[in-house]
């Protein structure tokens, strides 16, 4: 029987093929129109040779997994799971249009007295390349 909302080792995943629309829509929403993401001619001259997705877009996919994990909270109407943020985030390799990424979110530690947990996050592309890592802090706050 579970004595907390999550247990060490609990894992959730999310997969998505990153398309042109995703990157351009994110640029419009975030205001980040860096040429790395939206200027094809510019990036064709770079060592990447093509446009790359925003790192912050990948953080959005990390957030999807934290939301999936926080759904464990829904069985307790007295608390709500919220994000306290990300630590040790690194973008290790580019994500190009058409790449399929898989985010794996695994609970690594629990602090019951503080009603929070940390999770290790890894994002890999379809060929197994590790493209991003982070640690996430998930907290449960008491409802009124």
GROMACS elastic network, one bead per residue, 0.5 to 0.9 nm:
[ bonds ]
;  ai    aj funct       b0    kb
    2     5     6  0.72047   500
    2     6     6  0.74457   500
    2     7     6  0.72290   500
    3     6     6  0.82665   500
    3     7     6  0.83894   500
    4     7     6  0.68615   500
    4   110     6  0.86612   500
    4   112     6  0.72110   500
    4   115     6  0.85515   500
    5    70     6  0.81118   500
    5    72     6  0.57889   500
    5    73     6  0.60256   500
    5    75     6  0.87697   500
    5    76     6  0.85960   500
    5   115     6  0.89393   500
    5   140     6  0.87161   500
    6     9     6  0.86838   500
    6    10     6  0.66183   500
    6    69     6  0.78616   500
    6    70     6  0.83708   500
    6    72     6  0.69054   500
    6    73     6  0.86261   500
    6   107     6  0.74722   500
    6   110     6  0.81541   500
    6   117     6  0.79949   500
    7    10     6  0.55691   500
    7   107     6  0.67460   500
    7   108     6  0.84975   500
    7   109     6  0.81690   500
    7   110     6  0.75290   500
    7   117     6  0.89152   500
    8    11     6  0.87557   500
    8   106     6  0.76932   500
    8   108     6  0.53759   500
    8   109     6  0.58728   500
    8   110     6  0.70287   500
    8   117     6  0.87348   500
    8   119     6  0.87856   500
    9   106     6  0.57824   500
    9   107     6  0.52119   500
    9   108     6  0.63252   500
    9   109     6  0.86114   500
   10    69     6  0.83058   500
   10   105     6  0.82192   500
   10   106     6  0.56172   500
   10   107     6  0.54165   500
   10   108     6  0.83738   500
   11    69     6  0.77112   500
   11   104     6  0.69188   500
   11   105     6  0.54576   500
   11   107     6  0.65088   500
   11   119     6  0.89370   500
   12    65     6  0.63517   500
   12    66     6  0.83593   500
   12    68     6  0.69544   500
   12    69     6  0.65141   500
   12   103     6  0.82164   500
   12   104     6  0.60039   500
   12   105     6  0.53284   500
   12   106     6  0.66778   500
   13    64     6  0.89782   500
   13    65     6  0.62496   500
   13    68     6  0.84208   500
   13   102     6  0.67084   500
   13   103     6  0.53555   500
   13   105     6  0.61550   500
   13   106     6  0.87766   500
   14    61     6  0.74916   500
   14    62     6  0.83683   500
   14    64     6  0.73087   500
   14    65     6  0.62516   500
   14    68     6  0.88481   500
   14   101     6  0.81766   500
   14   102     6  0.55697   500
   14   103     6  0.51618   500
   14   104     6  0.68752   500
   14   105     6  0.86557   500
   15    61     6  0.85626   500
   15   100     6  0.68487   500
   15   101     6  0.55307   500
   15   103     6  0.62880   500
   15   104     6  0.89273   500
   16    19     6  0.89565   500
   16    61     6  0.84580   500
   16    99     6  0.83334   500
   16   100     6  0.54372   500
   16   101     6  0.55440   500
   16   102     6  0.66660   500
   16   103     6  0.87678   500
   17    97     6  0.80147   500
   17    98     6  0.58987   500
   17    99     6  0.55675   500
   17   101     6  0.62534   500
   17   102     6  0.88834   500
   18    21     6  0.82528   500
   18    22     6  0.62731   500
   18    23     6  0.75426   500
   18    53     6  0.77578   500
   18    95     6  0.79373   500
   18    96     6  0.73815   500
   18    97     6  0.55438   500
   18    98     6  0.54686   500
   18    99     6  0.56981   500
   18   100     6  0.61026   500
   18   101     6  0.73905   500
   19    22     6  0.52604   500
   19    23     6  0.66973   500
   19    24     6  0.88644   500
   19    53     6  0.88837   500
   19    96     6  0.83272   500
   19    97     6  0.50043   500
   19    98     6  0.54735   500
   19    99     6  0.78043   500
   20    23     6  0.53962   500
   20    24     6  0.62085   500
   20    25     6  0.84165   500
   20    53     6  0.87687   500
   20    97     6  0.57600   500
   20    98     6  0.78285   500
   21    24     6  0.52085   500
   21    25     6  0.57351   500
   21    26     6  0.82357   500
   22    25     6  0.52891   500
   22    26     6  0.60160   500
   22    27     6  0.85728   500
   22    53     6  0.84505   500
   22    57     6  0.84291   500
   22    97     6  0.88483   500
   23    26     6  0.50977   500
   23    27     6  0.61425   500
   23    28     6  0.86953   500
   23    37     6  0.69428   500
   23    38     6  0.79621   500
   23    52     6  0.82788   500
   23    53     6  0.57971   500
   23    54     6  0.69955   500
   23    57     6  0.76438   500
   23    97     6  0.80794   500
   24    28     6  0.62822   500
   24    29     6  0.86637   500
   24    33     6  0.84410   500
   24    37     6  0.77051   500
   24    38     6  0.68823   500
   25    28     6  0.50729   500
   25    29     6  0.61528   500
   25    30     6  0.85174   500
   26    29     6  0.50042   500
   26    30     6  0.58272   500
   26    31     6  0.79095   500
   26    32     6  0.78405   500
   26    54     6  0.80550   500
   26    56     6  0.88911   500
   26    57     6  0.69015   500
   27    30     6  0.52895   500
   27    31     6  0.53456   500
   27    33     6  0.54595   500
   27    34     6  0.83268   500
   27    37     6  0.77842   500
   27    38     6  0.79507   500
   27    54     6  0.82015   500
   28    31     6  0.52576   500
   28    32     6  0.71434   500
   28    33     6  0.75360   500
   29    32     6  0.81046   500
   30    33     6  0.84027   500
   31    34     6  0.89393   500
   32    37     6  0.83429   500
   32    54     6  0.84241   500
   33    36     6  0.81446   500
   33    37     6  0.66876   500
   33    38     6  0.62167   500
   33    39     6  0.85347   500
   34    37     6  0.57842   500
   34    38     6  0.65946   500
   34    39     6  0.77957   500
   35    38     6  0.51197   500
   35    40     6  0.76388   500
   35    41     6  0.89657   500
   35    42     6  0.65542   500
   35    43     6  0.70749   500
   35    51     6  0.81419   500
   36    39     6  0.64601   500
   36    40     6  0.80157   500
   36    42     6  0.75832   500
   36    43     6  0.60334   500
   36    46     6  0.89574   500
   36    50     6  0.82227   500
   36    51     6  0.57500   500
   36    52     6  0.60363   500
   36    53     6  0.79981   500
   36    54     6  0.82733   500
   37    40     6  0.79026   500
   37    43     6  0.82266   500
   37    50     6  0.88215   500
   37    51     6  0.52252   500
   37    52     6  0.52929   500
   37    53     6  0.58957   500
   37    54     6  0.66043   500
   38    42     6  0.88256   500
   38    43     6  0.86101   500
   38    51     6  0.67008   500
   38    52     6  0.84105   500
   39    42     6  0.53714   500
   39    43     6  0.63327   500
   39    44     6  0.87032   500
   39    50     6  0.88814   500
   39    51     6  0.71596   500
   40    43     6  0.52162   500
   40    44     6  0.60581   500
   40    45     6  0.89071   500
   40    49     6  0.86911   500
   40    50     6  0.62872   500
   40    51     6  0.59271   500
   41    44     6  0.51990   500
   41    45     6  0.69023   500
   41    50     6  0.82189   500
   42    45     6  0.56496   500
   42    46     6  0.69945   500
   42    49     6  0.87869   500
   42    50     6  0.83939   500
   42    51     6  0.86939   500
   43    47     6  0.79254   500
   43    48     6  0.68206   500
   43    49     6  0.55340   500
   43    51     6  0.57463   500
   43    52     6  0.84601   500
   44    47     6  0.78926   500
   44    48     6  0.72423   500
   44    50     6  0.50101   500
   44    51     6  0.76848   500
   45    48     6  0.80342   500
   45    49     6  0.60261   500
   45    50     6  0.81713   500
   46    49     6  0.52584   500
   46    50     6  0.75245   500
   47    50     6  0.84787   500
   48    51     6  0.75838   500
   48    52     6  0.80329   500
   48    94     6  0.80436   500
   50    96     6  0.73901   500
   50    97     6  0.86643   500
   51    95     6  0.86770   500
   51    96     6  0.62728   500
   51    97     6  0.71414   500
   52    55     6  0.89062   500
   52    94     6  0.61124   500
   52    95     6  0.55343   500
   52    97     6  0.67918   500
   53    56     6  0.84921   500
   53    57     6  0.69376   500
   53    58     6  0.78970   500
   53    94     6  0.72893   500
   53    95     6  0.55194   500
   53    96     6  0.60024   500
   53    97     6  0.70802   500
   54    57     6  0.51215   500
   54    58     6  0.68416   500
   54    59     6  0.89532   500
   54    94     6  0.89866   500
   54    95     6  0.82446   500
   55    58     6  0.51504   500
   55    59     6  0.65548   500
   55    60     6  0.89208   500
   55    90     6  0.89440   500
   55    91     6  0.66937   500
   55    94     6  0.86541   500
   55    95     6  0.86204   500
   55   132     6  0.84820   500
   56    60     6  0.64586   500
   56    61     6  0.89027   500
   57    60     6  0.50086   500
   57    61     6  0.66844   500
   57    62     6  0.88409   500
   58    61     6  0.50454   500
   58    62     6  0.63571   500
   58    63     6  0.86731   500
   58    91     6  0.89380   500
   58    95     6  0.89314   500
   58   103     6  0.89074   500
   58   123     6  0.82801   500
   58   132     6  0.79219   500
   59    63     6  0.62084   500
   59    64     6  0.87055   500
   59    86     6  0.89012   500
   60    64     6  0.64422   500
   61    65     6  0.67567   500
   61    66     6  0.89400   500
   61   102     6  0.89329   500
   61   103     6  0.70863   500
   62    65     6  0.53130   500
   62    66     6  0.65127   500
   62    67     6  0.88162   500
   62   103     6  0.64915   500
   62   104     6  0.83071   500
   62   105     6  0.76982   500
   62   121     6  0.72218   500
   62   122     6  0.86138   500
   62   123     6  0.82580   500
   62   134     6  0.86905   500
   62   136     6  0.87514   500
   63    67     6  0.61590   500
   63    68     6  0.85730   500
   63    83     6  0.82433   500
   64    67     6  0.51550   500
   64    68     6  0.63071   500
   64    69     6  0.87791   500
   64   103     6  0.89424   500
   65    69     6  0.62091   500
   65    70     6  0.85407   500
   65   103     6  0.71799   500
   65   104     6  0.75024   500
   65   105     6  0.61521   500
   65   121     6  0.88628   500
   66    69     6  0.50301   500
   66    70     6  0.60354   500
   66    71     6  0.86741   500
   66    82     6  0.85947   500
   66    83     6  0.75502   500
   66   105     6  0.71740   500
   66   119     6  0.86044   500
   66   136     6  0.79879   500
   66   138     6  0.74252   500
   67    71     6  0.63412   500
   67    81     6  0.80699   500
   67    82     6  0.82007   500
   67    83     6  0.85751   500
   68    71     6  0.53770   500
   68    72     6  0.79925   500
   69    72     6  0.61831   500
   69    73     6  0.84411   500
   69    81     6  0.88444   500
   69   105     6  0.80654   500
   69   106     6  0.89231   500
   69   107     6  0.88577   500
   69   138     6  0.89987   500
   70    73     6  0.55832   500
   70    74     6  0.77788   500
   70    80     6  0.80116   500
   70    81     6  0.52342   500
   70    82     6  0.74642   500
   70   138     6  0.77430   500
   70   139     6  0.88327   500
   70   140     6  0.85253   500
   71    74     6  0.54221   500
   71    75     6  0.80694   500
   71    81     6  0.76831   500
   72    75     6  0.63433   500
   72    76     6  0.82263   500
   72    81     6  0.85190   500
   73    76     6  0.55250   500
   73    77     6  0.76473   500
   73    78     6  0.88004   500
   73    79     6  0.67136   500
   73    80     6  0.62235   500
   73    81     6  0.61583   500
   73   140     6  0.78566   500
   74    77     6  0.63535   500
   74    79     6  0.80655   500
   74    80     6  0.75207   500
   74    81     6  0.85722   500
   76    79     6  0.61865   500
   76    80     6  0.82610   500
   77    80     6  0.76695   500
   77   143     6  0.76773   500
   78   141     6  0.84250   500
   78   142     6  0.57892   500
   78   143     6  0.52172   500
   78   144     6  0.77518   500
   79   140     6  0.58530   500
   79   141     6  0.53029   500
   79   143     6  0.51415   500
   79   144     6  0.88189   500
   80   139     6  0.81606   500
   80   140     6  0.53155   500
   80   141     6  0.53646   500
   80   142     6  0.65438   500
   80   143     6  0.67207   500
   81   116     6  0.88652   500
   81   138     6  0.67459   500
   81   139     6  0.55978   500
   81   141     6  0.64515   500
   82   137     6  0.87101   500
   82   138     6  0.58835   500
   82   139     6  0.53167   500
   82   140     6  0.61127   500
   82   141     6  0.72817   500
   83    86     6  0.83537   500
   83   136     6  0.76544   500
   83   137     6  0.61134   500
   83   139     6  0.61567   500
   83   140     6  0.86874   500
   84   136     6  0.75758   500
   84   137     6  0.51914   500
   84   138     6  0.58458   500
   84   139     6  0.64481   500
   85   135     6  0.84991   500
   85   136     6  0.59339   500
   85   137     6  0.56099   500
   85   138     6  0.76732   500
   86    89     6  0.66593   500
   86   134     6  0.63934   500
   86   135     6  0.55225   500
   86   137     6  0.63468   500
   87   134     6  0.59684   500
   87   135     6  0.50320   500
   87   136     6  0.63220   500
   87   137     6  0.80352   500
   88   133     6  0.76015   500
   88   134     6  0.53170   500
   88   135     6  0.60819   500
   88   136     6  0.89024   500
   89   132     6  0.72919   500
   89   133     6  0.56084   500
   89   135     6  0.68148   500
   90   131     6  0.83287   500
   90   132     6  0.55193   500
   90   133     6  0.54388   500
   90   134     6  0.64696   500
   91    94     6  0.76262   500
   91   130     6  0.88824   500
   91   131     6  0.58287   500
   91   133     6  0.68253   500
   91   134     6  0.89829   500
   92   129     6  0.89939   500
   92   130     6  0.67751   500
   92   132     6  0.53904   500
   92   133     6  0.78373   500
   93   129     6  0.76034   500
   93   130     6  0.69712   500
   93   132     6  0.71792   500
   94   131     6  0.65172   500
   95    98     6  0.85096   500
   95    99     6  0.63121   500
   95   100     6  0.85926   500
   95   101     6  0.81336   500
   95   125     6  0.76128   500
   95   131     6  0.71905   500
   96    99     6  0.55997   500
   97   100     6  0.87416   500
   99   125     6  0.63921   500
   99   126     6  0.67041   500
  100   124     6  0.83956   500
  100   125     6  0.56130   500
  100   126     6  0.53716   500
  100   127     6  0.88910   500
  101   123     6  0.64171   500
  101   124     6  0.55288   500
  101   126     6  0.61799   500
  101   131     6  0.86225   500
  102   122     6  0.81334   500
  102   123     6  0.55002   500
  102   124     6  0.54673   500
  102   125     6  0.64413   500
  102   126     6  0.76834   500
  103   121     6  0.69007   500
  103   122     6  0.57519   500
  103   124     6  0.67374   500
  103   132     6  0.89524   500
  104   120     6  0.80097   500
  104   121     6  0.56225   500
  104   122     6  0.53077   500
  104   123     6  0.63447   500
  104   124     6  0.84328   500
  105   119     6  0.62356   500
  105   120     6  0.58486   500
  105   122     6  0.68171   500
  105   123     6  0.89059   500
  105   136     6  0.87513   500
  106   118     6  0.84581   500
  106   119     6  0.51249   500
  106   120     6  0.52762   500
  106   121     6  0.65170   500
  106   122     6  0.88101   500
  107   110     6  0.78098   500
  107   117     6  0.68731   500
  107   118     6  0.59128   500
  107   120     6  0.64298   500
  107   121     6  0.89154   500
  108   117     6  0.74569   500
  108   118     6  0.56442   500
  108   120     6  0.61978   500
  109   116     6  0.86631   500
  109   117     6  0.55572   500
  109   118     6  0.52731   500
  109   119     6  0.69868   500
  110   114     6  0.87719   500
  110   115     6  0.79100   500
  110   116     6  0.60534   500
  110   118     6  0.64951   500
  111   114     6  0.54609   500
  111   115     6  0.59860   500
  111   116     6  0.53009   500
  111   117     6  0.59127   500
  111   118     6  0.85251   500
  112   116     6  0.63813   500
  112   117     6  0.79782   500
  113   116     6  0.79696   500
  114   117     6  0.86757   500
  114   139     6  0.79238   500
  114   140     6  0.84764   500
  115   138     6  0.85960   500
  115   139     6  0.58334   500
  115   140     6  0.54185   500
  115   141     6  0.74558   500
  116   137     6  0.70053   500
  116   138     6  0.54972   500
  116   140     6  0.61017   500
  116   141     6  0.89868   500
  117   136     6  0.82235   500
  117   137     6  0.59141   500
  117   138     6  0.52553   500
  117   139     6  0.64723   500
  117   140     6  0.88474   500
  118   135     6  0.66561   500
  118   136     6  0.54415   500
  118   138     6  0.61311   500
  118   139     6  0.87612   500
  119   134     6  0.83276   500
  119   135     6  0.55603   500
  119   136     6  0.50832   500
  119   137     6  0.66024   500
  119   138     6  0.77240   500
  120   133     6  0.75808   500
  120   134     6  0.61740   500
  120   136     6  0.65548   500
  121   132     6  0.80341   500
  121   133     6  0.54270   500
  121   134     6  0.51011   500
  121   135     6  0.59118   500
  121   136     6  0.72092   500
  122   130     6  0.71493   500
  122   131     6  0.78103   500
  122   132     6  0.58909   500
  122   134     6  0.67891   500
  122   135     6  0.89535   500
  123   129     6  0.84580   500
  123   130     6  0.59331   500
  123   131     6  0.56502   500
  123   132     6  0.50882   500
  123   133     6  0.63429   500
  124   127     6  0.77839   500
  124   128     6  0.55373   500
  124   129     6  0.52859   500
  124   131     6  0.54571   500
  124   132     6  0.71930   500
  125   128     6  0.53479   500
  125   129     6  0.53202   500
  125   130     6  0.66461   500
  125   131     6  0.68467   500
  126   129     6  0.73714   500
  128   131     6  0.89646   500
  130   133     6  0.78850   500
